[in-house]
Amino acid sequence: MAERVIAFIPARGGSVSIPKKNIKPLAGRPLIDWVIQPALASGVFAEVWVSTDCDRIAAVAHGCGARVHMRAAHTATNTASTESAMLDFVRAHPNYDVLCLVQATSPFILPDDFARGLALLRARGADSLVTAVRAHRFLWEVDAATGLARAKNYAPLKRPRRQDWDGELVENGAFYMTRRAVVDAHGCRLGGRMVLLEMEEHTFTELDSLVDWQVVTNMASDYG
């Protein structure tokens, strides 16, 4: 029997940094449409759901072609975790084998990203999947006691050139795939045997501030 793969997009109405950001127009389209359309077009998902506490977001999501789950109020507060929304959703919709948590704040996901992610999960016999971007960034830390700084991922006396260094794989928060057994056992998006899908560098930006919004707006004509 074929696995039943479901997309789940959490989109609460109470965003603080960017009011109603999930339906704020980005290059003429509601932000949430930027992840609904590639999910629908991927051919991967039996259903594409938006989980929200907001009637306006629900109406927009319906208009974009997604199904809507009205989430419990306690999962949509400023302090609630995404996992709380995920568990609220699966309790209401337990008919799935793989759940794909898609972040509306990552608008440059392509249909093929979902297809590649599911293929990787299956090929490796994995239990969950995370997406990441390869970033060539030098990381530092400061000792709280001494105030002195030290490099975390390279030797300053042997500073590598970009072309001679693989960089760091940094989680980009685009989407996660999780088998039901992991959700049932751990109540978490990641667990068990994990694999990583590397995505294009431009997918690193997440829309968490007005500065991010301006950056992504400028990128939308190239990557939208």
Secondary structure, DSSP 8 states (H G I E B T S, - for coil): ----EEEEEE--S--SSSTTGGGSEETTEETTHHHHHHHHHTS--SEEEEEES-HHHHHHHHHHT-EEEE--GGGSSTT--HHHHHHHHHHH----SEEEEE-TT-TT--HHHHHHHHHHHHHTT-SEEEEEEEE----EEE-TTT--EEESSS-GGG---GGG---EEEEEEEEEEEEHHHHHHHSSSS-SSEEEEEE-GGGG----SHHHHHHHHHHHHHH-
